[in-house]
């Protein structure tokens, strides 16, 4: 492959859930009008999705209206297919390693796998390659927008935004320019030399927002109107920031505005019910809730479909790494436990579950419950 803008890129999208479906539809639409700049194949092992898209196309809803896009969707790949320059991994985190392993042989010798998952999945995918090769074969893409799949083949883009792309080791890579060109039709792309910082900042947001959205069973807008939910989100993010600092990660602002180093609670703020700093941090979360009010947790959707939620890759990742550094993360650990209890049908999602976690957080950290 020659990494220059304007050259044709062969792209495989693995997974046609909310994010993968919107990515596939947008790239297929762009390919149809770009004169072949992108050669796209979408792969899903979900037969109901494959059948729906094959029969009726990708049906996409968004703030700019509804449209139907025809695309090349398959449920398996022939052994003699031409290798792909980019394999965009758009599955949920619990399925990403199996998905990557299943298509690894179809990656071009100088191609790259691209992780769209929340969490820190790049290191897991790097381990699938021979020792010393993985870092050169994996690129990370932080997805700064949301999407859901209300029914097979129907996709709803729930918020605007783009991508932050880069390598976890911060190295320059000529393929980043080509990947920028591939993803640009979906949203604005920022190439970062500190992808690890962007990943950890997004991890902090997801540990709070996605997990609380799962426990509460509500969209983000409704959640963030509740003061105790915002306080709980701050407690969760504070633990994540502490672990990130122990990992010597320089955190990046999320969407250029949300500063995780600033939003983490100070010891005084943790004990207080109100202060100028707390008012500012609550206001920030209110603004986030308003901007992404339609966003719905993908973990909640996974549980509803009987699939394994990604909480071990979010809060669980923080708990594991925190333990390695001797940093307590009780709120993230309890949130992880509650999500698994939901998945086992031991309880139903609702605000009472979030209140239970808020009381636990106040007791375990000595903070104000804000209930």
N, C-alpha and C positions, 0 to 999 in steps of 0.2 A: 504494500500500500504506500502511496505517496501522500504525505501529510501537508497538502496545500489546499487552501480554500478553492472551491469550484470543482475539485475532483470528486468522483462518485464514491460514496461510502456504502458498503453493504452492512446493514443493521438488522440484528435480531433482537426483538423484544420478547423476553421470557416472562410470561404472566400477563393476564388480561383482566385483572381486577380493576379497582377504581383508577389508580395511577397508571397502570399498564395500558388500560383501555383508552384513556385520554391521550397518552403518549402515542399509542399505535394509530389512533384515529387522526391525530394532528399530523403525524409524520406521513401517513398514507395520503392525506389530503394535500400536503406540501409536495410529496413526490409526484402527484398527478399533474401539478402545475409548474414543476421546476425542471422539467426536461430530463429527469432521471438522475438528479444530483444525489438522491437517496434511493437505494434498492432495499426495500423493507420487507421483512417477514415477521409476523407475530405468531408466537407459539403459546398455546394453552393446553394443558392436559385435562381441563374441565370440559367434558363433552357438551354440557348444556350451554356453556359460553360459546364454544366453537360452533355449535349448531345454530345458535341465535345470530351470531355475527355472520356466519356463512349465508344464512337465509335472508337476513334483513340488514346486514351491515352494522357498523358501529353507530349506535344512536346516542348522540351527545347533546346534553342540555347544559346551558350556562347562562351567564348574565347577558351574553350577546345573542341569545336565542337558541333554537334547536336545529340540528342538522344530522344527516345520515351520510356516513362515509363508507365506501366499499374499500376493503383491504385484503391483503393476502394473509389469511389466518389458517394455521395448520395445527394439528394435534400431535404430530411427530415430524421428524426431519429425515429425509432419505440419506443414506450413507454417502452418496456421491454429490451432495449439494456443495456449491462453491462456498469456501470459508467466509466467515464474517469478520469485518474490521472492528465492529463494536457489538458486544453482547450486553444489552441493557437488562439487568436483572431487576424485575419489577414485581417479584413475589413478596409475600410477607416474610419477615425475618426467619421464622421457624422452618420455612421451606427453602431458604436461599441456598444453603450449601448443597442440598440434594439437586436443586435446579441447576446450579452452576456445574456440578459434577456431570450431570446428564448431557450437557451441551458443550463441555470443555473441548472435545475433539473437533468441534466445528469452528473454533476460534482460529483466525489467521495467525500465522507464526509471529507477526509483528502487531497483532490486534490486542485489544484490551477488553476485559470485563468491567462493566460500570455498575456500581452498587447504588441503587436508589433507596435502599431500606433506611429507616430510622435506626439509631443505635450505632454500633461500631463494627459493622459487618465486614469491612474491608480486610481486617486482619484474618478473619475466618476464611475468606475466599483466597487470600494470598497463600494460605497453608495447603491449598489443593494443588499447587504447582510445585515442581521440584525445588529443593532448597536453594535459596539465592535468586530464584526467578520470579517469585510471586509479586514482589514490589513493583516490578516492571510490567506486570500483566494486569494490574488492578487499578482502576481510577474510581474515585468517589464522587458522587453527585448528591449534594444536599438539596432536597426538594422543598421549595419554599411556597408551595401551594397545595391545596387539598382537592380530593376527588372521592366519589363514592360510586358504587354500582348497585342501584336499587333493585335491579333484576338482571339476569344474564343478558349481556349485550347492550344494556342501557347504562350510560355513564353521565354523572353529574359533576361538573367542575364546581367546587364549592367556594373557591377563593382564587384570586389572581396571584401571580408571582412567577418566579423563574427558578434558577438553579445556581448553586455555588459548586464549582468543579475543581478538582485538583488531586494530588497524590498525598497519601497520609505521611509520607516522608518529606514532603515539601519540595521535592525535586522538580526541575523543569522537565517538560515532556512535550515534544512537538505534536503529539496526538491530541493535546488539549485544545489546540486551535481548530482541529478537524471536528472534535466533539462539540465544541462551541457552535460551529456552523450547523451540526446536526440538530442540536437541541434548541437553537434560537427561535424556530417557528413556534415552539411551545411557550416560551417565555424568555425574558432577559437572562443572560448567562454571565456570571462573574467567575473569572479564573483566579484561584487563590493559591498562594504559597503557604498558607496556614490552614489547610483543610482540617487538620486535627482540631484546631480551635473552633472552626465552624461546626464540626461534628459534635463536639462536646457541648457547645452552646445550644444546638438544636436538641441534643439529648436531654439537657436540663428542661427545656420547654416541653418536650414530649413526655418526660417522666411525670410532669405535672398535668398538662392539658389532656393528653391522650388517656392517661390512666384515670384521672378524675372523670373524664367523659365516659369512660367505660363503667366506672363504679356508679356514677350518677345516672347513666342511661339517657343523657341529654346532649343537645348540641352546645357548642362552646358559648354562644351568646347567652343562653339561659343560665349556664353554670356561672359565668363571671359576674352576673348581677348580684350574686350572693357573697356577702362580705366574708363569711367563714370559709367559703370555697377559695376565694382569693388568698386568704391568709394561709390556708393549707397548701396552695400552690407555691407560695413563697417559702414555706418550710421545706417542701420537697426540693425545690431548686437550690436552696441554701446548702443542703447536703450534697447535691451533685457538684456544685461549685467547689466545695471543700475537697472532694475527691479529685476533681480536675486539677486543682492547684497542687495536690500531692503528686499528680502524674506529670507535673511541670508543663502543663498545657496552657498556652496563652489564649484565653477565650476571645472569640470574635463577636461583634455585635450581630444579632439576628435581624435580618432585613434592614441592616444599617442603623437600627434605632434601639433595639432592646439590648442593653448592656448587662450581661449576667453578673459581672463583677460588682456592679452597682446594685442590682436588684436583690442580691443575696442579703439576708437579714444580718444585722450586727447583733452582738450579744444584748445590747440595750433594747434594740427593736424587738428582739425575740421575747423579752419580758414585758414589753409595753402593749397596751391596748390602743394607744394612739400617739402619734408624733408627726412632725413635719415630714420626716423621711418615710414613714409608713403611708401617709396620705399620698405622697408622690408615687410610691410603688403600687398602691392600690389603684391609683389613677391610670398608671401604665397598663395594668392588667385589664381594667375596664375598657381601655382603648383597644387592646388586643381582642377582647371579647366582642367588641362592636365590629371591628374590621373583619374578623373571621367567624362571625356569628353563626353561619350556616355549617361550619365544619363539624363533622361527626367522627368519633373515634373509629379508626379501622380495627382496633382490637375488639370493640363492641360488635362490629359487623362480623368479625371472625368467630366470636363466641356464638352469635346468633346462627351462624352457619355450621356450628359444631366443630369448628377448627381450633387449633391450639393458639391462644393469644400470644402476642409478642412480648409480654411483660418481662420475661427473663432476659430479653435483649435490651430492655430499657431500664426499669428500676432494678431488675436483677443484676444487670451489668454493673450498676453503681454499687450495689450491696457487695458483690464479689470483689470488686477492685478496692472498695473502701476497707474491707476486711484485710486485704493484703497490706494496706498502709496503716492499719490500726485506727481507722477513722470510723466512728459509729454512724450508721445510716438507718436508725430505727423506723423512720417514717416511710422511707422507700421500701424497707423490708416488709412492713405491715401492709403497704399498698400492694406489693407483689403477692402477698398471701391472700388478700381479699380478692384480687382478680382471679387467682386460681380457684378460690371458693366459688366465685360466680361461674367460672367455666365448668365446674363440677356440679352446677345447679343446686348448690347448698343454700343459695340465697338469690334474690332477684336484684338487678340494678335499681337504684333509686337514691334520692337525696338522703334517706336515713342511713345508707351505707357510708356516704361521704361524711355525714355527721359523726358516725362511729369512728372513722379514721381521724377526724378533727379532734375529737376528745382524746384519742390515743396520742396524737401528736403533742397536745398540750401537756399531757401527763409525762410523756417520755422526754420532752425537751425542756420542760419548765416554762413553756411559753404561755401566752394568753390564748384561750380557745376561740375567742371571737364568735361564739355561737349566739 
